[in-house]
Amino acid sequence: MKNLTNERLKEIIAHRSPSLRWGEAEAMASELLVLRPCEAPAVTPESAPSFILDLMAQIRAAKSPEEVRAIKAKVSASDLDVAVETFDKAIEKLSNL
């Protein structure tokens, strides 16, 4: 089954498409199943600072765009969300002192 393009997924999400074409629902479900294992973040509020520092060190040590792309490919959006949320909570907490 062929993967859907980002543009087609955006059309479907925006409801600009009156209906799914044959096979698109199956393709979407397949893509979601591939992504699903990444849903649970490995980063916790306690590990967020070291996660960000380690990520920054890896990026600084990279010697080519390909190395940075490989690092990016390994980073889960849910891990970044937890890290950013942790920093936002720390800022809010310190602002209220």
Biopython code that builds the backbone (N, CA, C, O; Angstrom):
import numpy as np
from Bio.PDB.StructureBuilder import StructureBuilder

atoms = [
    (1, "MET", "N", (0.846, -1.178, 0.000)),
    (1, "MET", "CA", (0.000, 0.000, 0.000)),
    (1, "MET", "C", (0.892, 1.242, 0.000)),
    (1, "MET", "O", (1.861, 1.306, 0.757)),
    (2, "LYS", "N", (0.584, 2.200, -0.817)),
    (2, "LYS", "CA", (1.387, 3.409, -0.959)),
    (2, "LYS", "C", (1.065, 4.401, 0.160)),
    (2, "LYS", "O", (-0.099, 4.586, 0.517)),
    (3, "ASN", "N", (2.105, 5.038, 0.711)),
    (3, "ASN", "CA", (1.899, 6.057, 1.741)),
    (3, "ASN", "C", (1.245, 7.291, 1.134)),
    (3, "ASN", "O", (1.476, 7.627, -0.027)),
    (4, "LEU", "N", (0.432, 7.952, 1.933)),
    (4, "LEU", "CA", (-0.208, 9.185, 1.489)),
    (4, "LEU", "C", (0.783, 10.334, 1.601)),
    (4, "LEU", "O", (1.628, 10.350, 2.497)),
    (5, "THR", "N", (0.677, 11.284, 0.701)),
    (5, "THR", "CA", (1.545, 12.457, 0.783)),
    (5, "THR", "C", (1.063, 13.350, 1.916)),
    (5, "THR", "O", (-0.093, 13.274, 2.330)),
    (6, "ASN", "N", (1.959, 14.197, 2.416)),
    (6, "ASN", "CA", (1.566, 15.149, 3.459)),
    (6, "ASN", "C", (0.451, 16.055, 2.970)),
    (6, "ASN", "O", (-0.460, 16.392, 3.726)),
    (7, "GLU", "N", (0.522, 16.454, 1.692)),
    (7, "GLU", "CA", (-0.510, 17.336, 1.144)),
    (7, "GLU", "C", (-1.880, 16.664, 1.174)),
    (7, "GLU", "O", (-2.881, 17.287, 1.531)),
    (8, "ARG", "N", (-1.914, 15.365, 0.789)),
    (8, "ARG", "CA", (-3.194, 14.637, 0.790)),
    (8, "ARG", "C", (-3.717, 14.488, 2.212)),
    (8, "ARG", "O", (-4.917, 14.637, 2.445)),
    (9, "LEU", "N", (-2.839, 14.198, 3.162)),
    (9, "LEU", "CA", (-3.286, 14.086, 4.558)),
    (9, "LEU", "C", (-3.855, 15.411, 5.050)),
    (9, "LEU", "O", (-4.867, 15.435, 5.749)),
    (10, "LYS", "N", (-3.200, 16.517, 4.681)),
    (10, "LYS", "CA", (-3.701, 17.838, 5.093)),
    (10, "LYS", "C", (-5.061, 18.125, 4.474)),
    (10, "LYS", "O", (-5.919, 18.723, 5.124)),
    (11, "GLU", "N", (-5.274, 17.709, 3.223)),
    (11, "GLU", "CA", (-6.584, 17.883, 2.580)),
    (11, "GLU", "C", (-7.659, 17.109, 3.327)),
    (11, "GLU", "O", (-8.759, 17.610, 3.562)),
    (12, "ILE", "N", (-7.322, 15.886, 3.694)),
    (12, "ILE", "CA", (-8.290, 15.048, 4.407)),
    (12, "ILE", "C", (-8.610, 15.653, 5.763)),
    (12, "ILE", "O", (-9.773, 15.711, 6.163)),
    (13, "ILE", "N", (-7.576, 16.106, 6.477)),
    (13, "ILE", "CA", (-7.778, 16.712, 7.797)),
    (13, "ILE", "C", (-8.605, 17.980, 7.692)),
    (13, "ILE", "O", (-9.458, 18.238, 8.542)),
    (14, "ALA", "N", (-8.363, 18.769, 6.665)),
    (14, "ALA", "CA", (-9.078, 20.035, 6.484)),
    (14, "ALA", "C", (-10.471, 19.832, 5.895)),
    (14, "ALA", "O", (-11.204, 20.798, 5.683)),
    (15, "HIS", "N", (-10.833, 18.590, 5.635)),
    (15, "HIS", "CA", (-12.156, 18.264, 5.079)),
    (15, "HIS", "C", (-12.381, 18.913, 3.719)),
    (15, "HIS", "O", (-13.521, 19.192, 3.346)),
    (16, "ARG", "N", (-11.298, 19.157, 2.973)),
    (16, "ARG", "CA", (-11.462, 19.692, 1.629)),
    (16, "ARG", "C", (-11.786, 18.573, 0.653)),
    (16, "ARG", "O", (-12.181, 18.813, -0.488)),
    (17, "SER", "N", (-11.614, 17.364, 1.120)),
    (17, "SER", "CA", (-11.917, 16.217, 0.277)),
    (17, "SER", "C", (-13.281, 15.672, 0.684)),
    (17, "SER", "O", (-13.504, 15.408, 1.866)),
    (18, "PRO", "N", (-14.200, 15.496, -0.264)),
    (18, "PRO", "CA", (-15.535, 15.023, 0.103)),
    (18, "PRO", "C", (-15.535, 13.619, 0.702)),
    (18, "PRO", "O", (-16.395, 13.295, 1.522)),
    (19, "SER", "N", (-14.586, 12.794, 0.302)),
    (19, "SER", "CA", (-14.513, 11.451, 0.870)),
    (19, "SER", "C", (-13.117, 10.885, 0.639)),
    (19, "SER", "O", (-12.347, 11.388, -0.178)),
    (20, "LEU", "N", (-12.823, 9.846, 1.368)),
    (20, "LEU", "CA", (-11.553, 9.167, 1.168)),
    (20, "LEU", "C", (-11.617, 8.359, -0.119)),
    (20, "LEU", "O", (-12.624, 7.718, -0.419)),
    (21, "ARG", "N", (-10.529, 8.400, -0.872)),
    (21, "ARG", "CA", (-10.441, 7.548, -2.056)),
    (21, "ARG", "C", (-10.211, 6.116, -1.605)),
    (21, "ARG", "O", (-9.807, 5.859, -0.471)),
    (22, "TRP", "N", (-10.480, 5.182, -2.524)),
    (22, "TRP", "CA", (-10.287, 3.775, -2.202)),
    (22, "TRP", "C", (-8.860, 3.548, -1.753)),
    (22, "TRP", "O", (-7.925, 3.969, -2.434)),
    (23, "GLY", "N", (-8.676, 2.899, -0.638)),
    (23, "GLY", "CA", (-7.353, 2.567, -0.136)),
    (23, "GLY", "C", (-6.741, 3.602, 0.795)),
    (23, "GLY", "O", (-5.797, 3.295, 1.523)),
    (24, "GLU", "N", (-7.268, 4.835, 0.783)),
    (24, "GLU", "CA", (-6.668, 5.863, 1.631)),
    (24, "GLU", "C", (-6.891, 5.578, 3.109)),
    (24, "GLU", "O", (-5.996, 5.812, 3.921)),
    (25, "ALA", "N", (-8.050, 5.085, 3.470)),
    (25, "ALA", "CA", (-8.314, 4.768, 4.872)),
    (25, "ALA", "C", (-7.346, 3.688, 5.359)),
    (25, "ALA", "O", (-6.818, 3.765, 6.468)),
    (26, "GLU", "N", (-7.124, 2.684, 4.514)),
    (26, "GLU", "CA", (-6.192, 1.622, 4.874)),
    (26, "GLU", "C", (-4.770, 2.163, 4.993)),
    (26, "GLU", "O", (-4.032, 1.787, 5.904)),
    (27, "ALA", "N", (-4.391, 3.044, 4.071)),
    (27, "ALA", "CA", (-3.051, 3.632, 4.124)),
    (27, "ALA", "C", (-2.886, 4.472, 5.382)),
    (27, "ALA", "O", (-1.842, 4.412, 6.031)),
    (28, "MET", "N", (-3.898, 5.252, 5.732)),
    (28, "MET", "CA", (-3.826, 6.077, 6.939)),
    (28, "MET", "C", (-3.701, 5.199, 8.172)),
    (28, "MET", "O", (-2.897, 5.480, 9.061)),
    (29, "ALA", "N", (-4.497, 4.130, 8.230)),
    (29, "ALA", "CA", (-4.441, 3.232, 9.383)),
    (29, "ALA", "C", (-3.063, 2.583, 9.490)),
    (29, "ALA", "O", (-2.529, 2.437, 10.590)),
    (30, "SER", "N", (-2.488, 2.194, 8.355)),
    (30, "SER", "CA", (-1.151, 1.589, 8.366)),
    (30, "SER", "C", (-0.110, 2.557, 8.882)),
    (30, "SER", "O", (0.754, 2.183, 9.676)),
    (31, "GLU", "N", (-0.188, 3.815, 8.431)),
    (31, "GLU", "CA", (0.773, 4.821, 8.880)),
    (31, "GLU", "C", (0.617, 5.087, 10.376)),
    (31, "GLU", "O", (1.610, 5.265, 11.082)),
    (32, "LEU", "N", (-0.625, 5.115, 10.861)),
    (32, "LEU", "CA", (-0.843, 5.326, 12.293)),
    (32, "LEU", "C", (-0.287, 4.178, 13.123)),
    (32, "LEU", "O", (0.269, 4.401, 14.199)),
    (33, "LEU", "N", (-0.434, 2.964, 12.635)),
    (33, "LEU", "CA", (0.115, 1.823, 13.366)),
    (33, "LEU", "C", (1.633, 1.896, 13.458)),
    (33, "LEU", "O", (2.212, 1.483, 14.463)),
    (34, "VAL", "N", (2.281, 2.415, 12.424)),
    (34, "VAL", "CA", (3.731, 2.574, 12.459)),
    (34, "VAL", "C", (4.118, 3.618, 13.503)),
    (34, "VAL", "O", (5.116, 3.455, 14.205)),
    (35, "LEU", "N", (3.332, 4.687, 13.607)),
    (35, "LEU", "CA", (3.640, 5.765, 14.541)),
    (35, "LEU", "C", (3.258, 5.444, 15.975)),
    (35, "LEU", "O", (3.871, 5.967, 16.905)),
    (36, "ARG", "N", (2.269, 4.606, 16.169)),
    (36, "ARG", "CA", (1.707, 4.358, 17.498)),
    (36, "ARG", "C", (2.734, 3.961, 18.553)),
    (36, "ARG", "O", (2.627, 4.445, 19.679)),
    (37, "PRO", "N", (3.721, 3.113, 18.267)),
    (37, "PRO", "CA", (4.684, 2.781, 19.317)),
    (37, "PRO", "C", (5.435, 3.994, 19.848)),
    (37, "PRO", "O", (5.956, 3.948, 20.962)),
    (38, "CYS", "N", (5.504, 5.066, 19.089)),
    (38, "CYS", "CA", (6.230, 6.263, 19.507)),
    (38, "CYS", "C", (5.372, 7.195, 20.358)),
    (38, "CYS", "O", (5.857, 8.229, 20.817)),
    (39, "GLU", "N", (4.112, 6.847, 20.573)),
    (39, "GLU", "CA", (3.221, 7.757, 21.282)),
    (39, "GLU", "C", (3.622, 7.987, 22.723)),
    (39, "GLU", "O", (3.558, 9.117, 23.208)),
    (40, "ALA", "N", (4.035, 6.940, 23.417)),
    (40, "ALA", "CA", (4.386, 7.086, 24.823)),
    (40, "ALA", "C", (5.770, 7.706, 24.935)),
    (40, "ALA", "O", (6.751, 7.119, 24.478)),
    (41, "PRO", "N", (5.859, 8.882, 25.536)),
    (41, "PRO", "CA", (7.167, 9.530, 25.620)),
    (41, "PRO", "C", (8.108, 8.779, 26.549)),
    (41, "PRO", "O", (7.698, 8.267, 27.591)),
    (42, "ALA", "N", (9.359, 8.722, 26.159)),
    (42, "ALA", "CA", (10.382, 8.119, 27.004)),
    (42, "ALA", "C", (10.925, 9.157, 27.984)),
    (42, "ALA", "O", (11.486, 8.815, 29.025)),
    (43, "VAL", "N", (10.747, 10.425, 27.633)),
    (43, "VAL", "CA", (11.236, 11.512, 28.470)),
    (43, "VAL", "C", (10.206, 11.803, 29.558)),
    (43, "VAL", "O", (9.004, 11.873, 29.300)),
    (44, "THR", "N", (10.705, 11.969, 30.767)),
    (44, "THR", "CA", (9.847, 12.334, 31.894)),
    (44, "THR", "C", (10.219, 13.765, 32.316)),
    (44, "THR", "O", (11.261, 14.277, 31.910)),
    (45, "PRO", "N", (9.374, 14.404, 33.125)),
    (45, "PRO", "CA", (9.758, 15.735, 33.607)),
    (45, "PRO", "C", (11.115, 15.740, 34.313)),
    (45, "PRO", "O", (11.844, 16.730, 34.257)),
    (46, "GLU", "N", (11.446, 14.642, 34.970)),
    (46, "GLU", "CA", (12.725, 14.567, 35.676)),
    (46, "GLU", "C", (13.902, 14.434, 34.703)),
    (46, "GLU", "O", (14.985, 14.956, 34.969)),
    (47, "SER", "N", (13.697, 13.745, 33.589)),
    (47, "SER", "CA", (14.792, 13.516, 32.648)),
    (47, "SER", "C", (14.859, 14.555, 31.533)),
    (47, "SER", "O", (15.790, 14.530, 30.728)),
    (48, "ALA", "N", (13.889, 15.466, 31.469)),
    (48, "ALA", "CA", (13.836, 16.446, 30.369)),
    (48, "ALA", "C", (15.095, 17.302, 30.247)),
    (48, "ALA", "O", (15.611, 17.451, 29.139)),
    (49, "PRO", "N", (15.614, 17.874, 31.344)),
    (49, "PRO", "CA", (16.822, 18.699, 31.188)),
    (49, "PRO", "C", (18.007, 17.919, 30.619)),
    (49, "PRO", "O", (18.694, 18.419, 29.728)),
    (50, "SER", "N", (18.259, 16.714, 31.110)),
    (50, "SER", "CA", (19.388, 15.941, 30.590)),
    (50, "SER", "C", (19.121, 15.485, 29.157)),
    (50, "SER", "O", (20.052, 15.379, 28.358)),
    (51, "PHE", "N", (17.854, 15.214, 28.825)),
    (51, "PHE", "CA", (17.490, 14.847, 27.458)),
    (51, "PHE", "C", (17.844, 15.978, 26.497)),
    (51, "PHE", "O", (18.434, 15.733, 25.446)),
    (52, "ILE", "N", (17.490, 17.209, 26.846)),
    (52, "ILE", "CA", (17.773, 18.363, 25.990)),
    (52, "ILE", "C", (19.280, 18.595, 25.892)),
    (52, "ILE", "O", (19.793, 18.855, 24.804)),
    (53, "LEU", "N", (19.991, 18.505, 27.008)),
    (53, "LEU", "CA", (21.442, 18.696, 26.981)),
    (53, "LEU", "C", (22.132, 17.642, 26.123)),
    (53, "LEU", "O", (23.047, 17.956, 25.362)),
    (54, "ASP", "N", (21.692, 16.391, 26.245)),
    (54, "ASP", "CA", (22.268, 15.317, 25.449)),
    (54, "ASP", "C", (21.981, 15.539, 23.964)),
    (54, "ASP", "O", (22.857, 15.334, 23.124)),
    (55, "LEU", "N", (20.773, 15.951, 23.646)),
    (55, "LEU", "CA", (20.396, 16.220, 22.259)),
    (55, "LEU", "C", (21.244, 17.347, 21.673)),
    (55, "LEU", "O", (21.720, 17.256, 20.541)),
    (56, "MET", "N", (21.425, 18.409, 22.459)),
    (56, "MET", "CA", (22.255, 19.530, 22.009)),
    (56, "MET", "C", (23.704, 19.085, 21.787)),
    (56, "MET", "O", (24.344, 19.514, 20.827)),
    (57, "ALA", "N", (24.218, 18.231, 22.666)),
    (57, "ALA", "CA", (25.596, 17.746, 22.524)),
    (57, "ALA", "C", (25.747, 16.899, 21.258)),
    (57, "ALA", "O", (26.752, 16.994, 20.553)),
    (58, "GLN", "N", (24.749, 16.082, 20.983)),
    (58, "GLN", "CA", (24.795, 15.262, 19.768)),
    (58, "GLN", "C", (24.789, 16.136, 18.521)),
    (58, "GLN", "O", (25.522, 15.872, 17.568)),
    (59, "ILE", "N", (23.968, 17.168, 18.530)),
    (59, "ILE", "CA", (23.879, 18.070, 17.377)),
    (59, "ILE", "C", (25.198, 18.825, 17.195)),
    (59, "ILE", "O", (25.689, 18.963, 16.075)),
    (60, "ARG", "N", (25.770, 19.317, 18.308)),
    (60, "ARG", "CA", (27.053, 20.025, 18.223)),
    (60, "ARG", "C", (28.161, 19.112, 17.691)),
    (60, "ARG", "O", (29.042, 19.567, 16.961)),
    (61, "ALA", "N", (28.118, 17.841, 18.050)),
    (61, "ALA", "CA", (29.158, 16.898, 17.633)),
    (61, "ALA", "C", (28.987, 16.423, 16.188)),
    (61, "ALA", "O", (29.912, 15.862, 15.600)),
    (62, "ALA", "N", (27.813, 16.650, 15.627)),
    (62, "ALA", "CA", (27.559, 16.195, 14.252)),
    (62, "ALA", "C", (28.492, 16.900, 13.279)),
    (62, "ALA", "O", (28.803, 18.081, 13.434)),
    (63, "LYS", "N", (28.927, 16.159, 12.283)),
    (63, "LYS", "CA", (29.876, 16.689, 11.313)),
    (63, "LYS", "C", (29.271, 16.872, 9.922)),
    (63, "LYS", "O", (29.947, 17.338, 9.005)),
    (64, "SER", "N", (27.996, 16.504, 9.767)),
    (64, "SER", "CA", (27.370, 16.642, 8.449)),
    (64, "SER", "C", (25.857, 16.797, 8.611)),
    (64, "SER", "O", (25.293, 16.437, 9.644)),
    (65, "PRO", "N", (25.214, 17.333, 7.582)),
    (65, "PRO", "CA", (23.752, 17.434, 7.631)),
    (65, "PRO", "C", (23.092, 16.063, 7.793)),
    (65, "PRO", "O", (22.043, 15.945, 8.428)),
    (66, "GLU", "N", (23.704, 15.042, 7.224)),
    (66, "GLU", "CA", (23.133, 13.693, 7.328)),
    (66, "GLU", "C", (23.117, 13.210, 8.776)),
    (66, "GLU", "O", (22.168, 12.560, 9.214)),
    (67, "GLU", "N", (24.183, 13.535, 9.515)),
    (67, "GLU", "CA", (24.231, 13.146, 10.929)),
    (67, "GLU", "C", (23.128, 13.851, 11.712)),
    (67, "GLU", "O", (22.496, 13.240, 12.574)),
    (68, "VAL", "N", (22.893, 15.123, 11.423)),
    (68, "VAL", "CA", (21.833, 15.865, 12.116)),
    (68, "VAL", "C", (20.477, 15.283, 11.743)),
    (68, "VAL", "O", (19.601, 15.150, 12.598)),
    (69, "ARG", "N", (20.297, 14.937, 10.471)),
    (69, "ARG", "CA", (19.022, 14.322, 10.044)),
    (69, "ARG", "C", (18.793, 12.998, 10.776)),
    (69, "ARG", "O", (17.667, 12.689, 11.166)),
    (70, "ALA", "N", (19.862, 12.216, 10.960)),
    (70, "ALA", "CA", (19.742, 10.938, 11.675)),
    (70, "ALA", "C", (19.349, 11.166, 13.129)),
    (70, "ALA", "O", (18.540, 10.418, 13.679)),
    (71, "ILE", "N", (19.913, 12.187, 13.750)),
    (71, "ILE", "CA", (19.541, 12.529, 15.129)),
    (71, "ILE", "C", (18.078, 12.937, 15.175)),
    (71, "ILE", "O", (17.324, 12.484, 16.036)),
    (72, "LYS", "N", (17.683, 13.790, 14.246)),
    (72, "LYS", "CA", (16.297, 14.257, 14.192)),
    (72, "LYS", "C", (15.330, 13.093, 14.012)),
    (72, "LYS", "O", (14.265, 13.076, 14.629)),
    (73, "ALA", "N", (15.684, 12.128, 13.184)),
    (73, "ALA", "CA", (14.815, 10.986, 12.921)),
    (73, "ALA", "C", (14.580, 10.138, 14.173)),
    (73, "ALA", "O", (13.546, 9.485, 14.308)),
    (74, "LYS", "N", (15.557, 10.160, 15.084)),
    (74, "LYS", "CA", (15.429, 9.363, 16.309)),
    (74, "LYS", "C", (14.638, 10.077, 17.405)),
    (74, "LYS", "O", (14.248, 9.453, 18.392)),
    (75, "VAL", "N", (14.401, 11.374, 17.241)),
    (75, "VAL", "CA", (13.735, 12.148, 18.285)),
    (75, "VAL", "C", (12.229, 12.066, 18.094)),
    (75, "VAL", "O", (11.707, 12.341, 17.013)),
    (76, "SER", "N", (11.552, 11.688, 19.145)),
    (76, "SER", "CA", (10.096, 11.579, 19.123)),
    (76, "SER", "C", (9.463, 12.925, 19.462)),
    (76, "SER", "O", (9.916, 13.631, 20.362)),
    (77, "ALA", "N", (8.413, 13.264, 18.728)),
    (77, "ALA", "CA", (7.699, 14.520, 19.003)),
    (77, "ALA", "C", (7.132, 14.516, 20.416)),
    (77, "ALA", "O", (7.093, 15.560, 21.067)),
    (78, "SER", "N", (6.698, 13.367, 20.895)),
    (78, "SER", "CA", (6.132, 13.306, 22.247)),
    (78, "SER", "C", (7.214, 13.575, 23.295)),
    (78, "SER", "O", (6.934, 14.172, 24.335)),
    (79, "ASP", "N", (8.454, 13.137, 23.028)),
    (79, "ASP", "CA", (9.548, 13.439, 23.949)),
    (79, "ASP", "C", (9.817, 14.939, 23.984)),
    (79, "ASP", "O", (10.027, 15.511, 25.054)),
    (80, "LEU", "N", (9.811, 15.575, 22.819)),
    (80, "LEU", "CA", (10.027, 17.023, 22.771)),
    (80, "LEU", "C", (8.894, 17.762, 23.468)),
    (80, "LEU", "O", (9.128, 18.751, 24.163)),
    (81, "ASP", "N", (7.663, 17.283, 23.284)),
    (81, "ASP", "CA", (6.521, 17.916, 23.950)),
    (81, "ASP", "C", (6.675, 17.876, 25.467)),
    (81, "ASP", "O", (6.426, 18.873, 26.145)),
    (82, "VAL", "N", (7.086, 16.727, 26.001)),
    (82, "VAL", "CA", (7.289, 16.599, 27.450)),
    (82, "VAL", "C", (8.396, 17.545, 27.905)),
    (82, "VAL", "O", (8.260, 18.205, 28.936)),
    (83, "ALA", "N", (9.484, 17.616, 27.150)),
    (83, "ALA", "CA", (10.598, 18.492, 27.527)),
    (83, "ALA", "C", (10.167, 19.952, 27.533)),
    (83, "ALA", "O", (10.454, 20.682, 28.481)),
    (84, "VAL", "N", (9.482, 20.377, 26.485)),
    (84, "VAL", "CA", (9.029, 21.769, 26.405)),
    (84, "VAL", "C", (8.029, 22.062, 27.518)),
    (84, "VAL", "O", (8.094, 23.120, 28.144)),
    (85, "GLU", "N", (7.115, 21.146, 27.766)),
    (85, "GLU", "CA", (6.124, 21.332, 28.836)),
    (85, "GLU", "C", (6.817, 21.451, 30.196)),
    (85, "GLU", "O", (6.400, 22.247, 31.037)),
    (86, "THR", "N", (7.868, 20.665, 30.410)),
    (86, "THR", "CA", (8.617, 20.717, 31.659)),
    (86, "THR", "C", (9.252, 22.093, 31.852)),
    (86, "THR", "O", (9.191, 22.667, 32.940)),
    (87, "PHE", "N", (9.864, 22.617, 30.783)),
    (87, "PHE", "CA", (10.465, 23.941, 30.866)),
    (87, "PHE", "C", (9.395, 25.015, 31.072)),
    (87, "PHE", "O", (9.601, 25.950, 31.845)),
    (88, "ASP", "N", (8.263, 24.888, 30.391)),
    (88, "ASP", "CA", (7.169, 25.854, 30.556)),
    (88, "ASP", "C", (6.647, 25.861, 31.992)),
    (88, "ASP", "O", (6.367, 26.922, 32.550)),
    (89, "LYS", "N", (6.517, 24.675, 32.588)),
    (89, "LYS", "CA", (6.051, 24.585, 33.978)),
    (89, "LYS", "C", (7.065, 25.211, 34.929)),
    (89, "LYS", "O", (6.687, 25.881, 35.890)),
    (90, "ALA", "N", (8.355, 24.993, 34.663)),
    (90, "ALA", "CA", (9.396, 25.593, 35.509)),
    (90, "ALA", "C", (9.359, 27.120, 35.413)),
    (90, "ALA", "O", (9.497, 27.811, 36.422)),
    (91, "ILE", "N", (9.174, 27.637, 34.214)),
    (91, "ILE", "CA", (9.073, 29.085, 34.027)),
    (91, "ILE", "C", (7.865, 29.625, 34.778)),
    (91, "ILE", "O", (7.964, 30.640, 35.468)),
    (92, "GLU", "N", (6.727, 28.953, 34.648)),
    (92, "GLU", "CA", (5.507, 29.397, 35.333)),
    (92, "GLU", "C", (5.686, 29.355, 36.851)),
    (92, "GLU", "O", (5.277, 30.279, 37.553)),
    (93, "LYS", "N", (6.293, 28.289, 37.350)),
    (93, "LYS", "CA", (6.514, 28.141, 38.788)),
    (93, "LYS", "C", (7.422, 29.268, 39.311)),
    (93, "LYS", "O", (7.136, 29.883, 40.338)),
    (94, "LEU", "N", (8.504, 29.522, 38.593)),
    (94, "LEU", "CA", (9.435, 30.569, 39.031)),
    (94, "LEU", "C", (8.818, 31.964, 38.892)),
    (94, "LEU", "O", (9.152, 32.863, 39.664)),
    (95, "SER", "N", (7.945, 32.148, 37.942)),
    (95, "SER", "CA", (7.281, 33.438, 37.752)),
    (95, "SER", "C", (6.309, 33.764, 38.875)),
    (95, "SER", "O", (6.034, 34.930, 39.157)),
    (96, "ASN", "N", (5.787, 32.704, 39.519)),
    (96, "ASN", "CA", (4.813, 32.878, 40.585)),
    (96, "ASN", "C", (5.450, 33.062, 41.961)),
    (96, "ASN", "O", (4.736, 33.230, 42.950)),
    (97, "LEU", "N", (6.770, 33.034, 42.039)),
    (97, "LEU", "CA", (7.438, 33.203, 43.342)),
    (97, "LEU", "C", (7.465, 34.648, 43.781)),
    (97, "LEU", "O", (7.989, 34.959, 44.850)),
]
sb = StructureBuilder()
sb.init_structure("model")
sb.init_model(0)
sb.init_chain("A")
sb.init_seg("    ")
for serial, (resi, resn, name, xyz) in enumerate(atoms, 1):
    if name == "N":
        sb.init_residue(resn, " ", resi, " ")
    sb.init_atom(name, np.array(xyz, "f"), 0.0, 1.0, " ", f" {name:<3s}", serial, name[0])
structure = sb.get_structure()
